């Protein structure tokens, strides 16, 4: 296999954000980039970080740290602000609960400036979104949801795309920064700003908050970027951005899904330790290879441990006034 030439990319900025609970995630995301020869400027929104957490991410070269964004309390709604803070030709949002497995700089940006590089949901994934899936509809998406989006966007009548995108990673050229500004302003209009976190259970059309609003614009806005046909970070098994969804996160406890990434994530941690980098907190047991068996047992058992809590929550939501 021919080795990839690790060129320093200067026309793209990586942006990410988290509160202090995800400090380990941001630290290891940045480490995964820098230890794999990715030299892009990085902008981090670090909400509520302590001094040790801030020092850990500031030790890396070419990292700009923001600790306040006017008018936004919910970290999950900061994507547009951070993309717009970029001064380069391209801006690339990356969720902090993921990491690069190798040098990926040449795989981040879209193939043309007219595209947004983002992953589209497969038909199987779409079917898992019970609030949006409608098997009898032409696009397999709830007609009521699409109609709400169409009216709220107020531009096109026919959908531009036929499935949802997943913005845990997205990259866009600055020519579409007006589209990003519309994303920001649209969130201010259609989302309940008092909701904390990534889901609004009381708003079906915008349940996935910023993700739902982004999709509404890609579906019905006239002047929007084309969704990339290929997600380049899924093409090469050795050079990928691996996202670890669901909770808890690996620095707290491993879940069943994320255990598939245990060895790769721990290898990253071990490289960090070998380099003698300053850590954002004492190393948790979950990030030590010697605890793999324990972590796996807990991950497999977690659904059964959490089941009583889910039953009680569902009872309160459906039965109690």
N, C-alpha and C positions, 0 to 999 in steps of 0.2 A: 504493500500500500504506500502510495506516494505521500510524503510528509507535507502538511499544510504550511505554507509560508505565513509566518506570523507577522503580518504587516500592522504597524501602528495606525489605527483609524482615527482621524482627527476631525471628521465632518459629522460626527454623531455623538450625542450626549445620552448617557444612561441615567434615568431618573427612577427613584423609588421612594417609599415613605412607610413609616410605621409609628406606633406609639412605643412606649418603653417595654411593653410586654413582648414585642417582636425584635428587641435589640439584638439578640443572637442571630436572628434571621438576616437582618441588614448586614451585620458584621460578616457573616459567612457568605452572603451573596457577593459583597465587595471583594472578600478574600478570594472567592472562586474566580472572579474576573482578573484580579491582579496576579494571582499565582499562575494563571494560564495565559499570561502575556497580553491581556486585553487592557489597552492604555487609554480608552475613551475617558473624557471628563465625566464625572458622576455627581449628580445632585441628589441629596437626601433630605427629606423632611423628617426631622427627628422630634416627635411630639413628646414632651415630658421626660426626655432622657436624663439620667443622672450624669455626673461628671465622668465617671469611669466609662460609661457607655459612649459618651461623646468623644473621649480621648481614644477609644478603641477604633472608631471609624475615621477620626481625623489623622491617625497615623499613616493612612494610605495616601499616596500622591494624588493630586488633582481631584480631590473630593470637596465639594462645597456643601456645607450643612446649613439648612434652614431650620429654625426652631419655632417659627410662628408664621401662619398664613392668615391674613385678615379675613374675617367673616366665615371661617370654616372650623368647626369643632370635630367633625367626623373625618378621620384620616382617609377613609375609603373614597371621599369625594375630592381629594386633592390632585388626582391624576392630571386634569387639564392645567391647573396652575403650574405644576412642575414641568410639564411638557413645554408650556409657554415660557418658562424661565430659561429654557435652553437657548444658547446663542449660536448653535451650529446648524448646518444644513438639515440635519435629521435629529429627531428626538425619539428615544426608545424607553417606554415605560416597562419596568420589570417588577413583578410582585416579589416581595422580600422573602416569602416562604418558598424559595426555590434556589437553584444554583446552577452554574455553568460547569459542565463536566470536562471541558477542554477549551482551547482557543475557539471563540465563536464570533469574533468581531465582524468577519466577512459574511456572516449569516444573519445579522440583526436587521439591517435596513431592507426596505422593499426593493424589488428589481427595477422599478421605475418610480419617478417622483409622483406619478398619478395614483399610486397604490398606497393602501395601508397594509402593512405586514402584520397579520393577526391570524390566529387559528380559528377556523370555522368548526362548529359542532357537527359531528356525524349524525346520521339518522338515528342511530342507537342512542347517542347522548341526548338528542332532542326528545326522544320518547321518555327519558327519565325526568324531564321537566313537567311534572303533572299539571302544574298551574298554567302551562302554555301549550301543552301538546293536545292536538285534536286529530286523531287518526282518520276521521272522515273528511277533513278539510283538504283542499288542493295542495297546500303547502305543509300540511300536518301541523299547522300552528293555529291556535284559537282565533277564529275570525273576529271575535269581540276584542281580543287583545290588539290585533292588527288595526282594527278600526279606531280604537283609542289612540294608538300611535299615529295613525294617519291624520286624525283630527288635530292632535296636539302639535305635530310637526307643521301641518298646514301648508304643505307644498305638493309633492307628488301624490298621485292616486294609485299607482301600480308599484308594488314592491320592487326594489332594485336587486334584492338578494333573496334567497330561499331558505336560509337557516341562520341561526344566531352565531355571532362571533364570541370568543372568550378572551376578554382583555386582561388576563393575567400577564400577557405580554403583548405589546403593540408598538409599532414603529411607523413614523409618519414624517414626510418632508415638510419643511416650513411653509411651502406654498399652500398647505392645507391647515395652517394655524387658525384661519378664520373658522374652519370647521370645528377645531378644538375649542375656540371661543364660544361657538354655538352650543357645543356639548356642555360647557360650563354654565352658560346662561339658561339652557333648557333644564338642567338639573335644579337650578334655583326656582324654576317655575313649577315643575311637576312633582318634585320630591318633597317629602315631609322632612324639613331640615332638623327637626328635633330627634329623629331616629338616629340611634348610634349603632354602629356595626355595618354589615354588608347586606342585610336583608330587611325588607319591610313587609312583614306578614299581612299587613292590612291593606296593601296596595297591589293587587294582582298584576296590573299592567306594568308596574315598575317595582316588582318584588325584589329584583336583583340590583336595585338602586342605580349606581352609575353605569353598570353593565347594561341594564335595560334601556337607559336613556341613549347610550351609544348605539345600541341596536336599532332603536326607533329612528334615529337619524340616518343610519346606513340603509335602512329599509325605505325611507320616504323623503329624505332631503334631496333636492335636485343637484346641488353642487357639492357632492361628497366624493371622497376618494374611492377608487375601486378596491374591493376586498381581494387580497392576493389569493390566487388559485392554489398555490402551494405554500405550506408553512415550512420554511427551510430548516427550522430547528427540530423538526421531526424526521428529517431525511437520513441523517447520518447517526447511527447508534452511538458513536464515539464522541460526537460533538453536538451536545444538546443542552437546552435549558430544561431542567427537570423541576416541575412544579409539584409541591407537596400540599395538596388541598386538605380540607377537613381538619377538625381539631380532635385532640390536642396536637400541638406542633412538636417536632422531635426534641427540642430543648426542654420540653415539659414531660411528655410521654409519647411514645410512638403509637400511631394507630395502625390498623390492619393494612390499609391501603399503602401507607407510606413506608412500611417495613421493606418493600421491594427496593427502596433506595438506601437502605441502612448502610451497606458496605461502601457505596460511593460517597455518601455524606460523611461517614466516619473517616474515610481516606482524606477528605478535604480537611477535617478537623486535625488529623494527624500531621498534615502538611503545615497547617497553621502553627501547631506546637513545635514542629521541627524548626520553623523559621524564628521561633521565639517572639511571636507577635503578642502585643498586649491584648488580653481578653476583655470582653465587656462585663464579665462576671465570673465567679468561680465556675470551673468546668462541671456541668451537671453529669450525673451518672449515666444519663441517656445518651451522652455523646462520647462514651468510652466503649471501645470495641469489646473489652472484657465482659461487658454487661449485655451482650447481644441476646443471649438466651433469655435472660430476665425480661428484657424489653419486648422480645417476641411473645413470650407467654402473656405479658400484660396486654399487649396489643390484641392478641387473639381473644382474650377474656373480656376486653373492654365492652363490646356490644352487650354482653350479658349483664355486666355490672351497671351499664347505663340504662338498660331496659326499664327497670322500675321507675327511674326518674322520668323517662319519656311517657310512661303510662300515667303517672301522676299529673304531669304537665298537660297531657291531652284531656284528662278528666276535668281539670280545672278550667281549661279553655272551652270545653263543650257542654259541661254539666252545670258548673257553678255559675251564679249570676255575676 
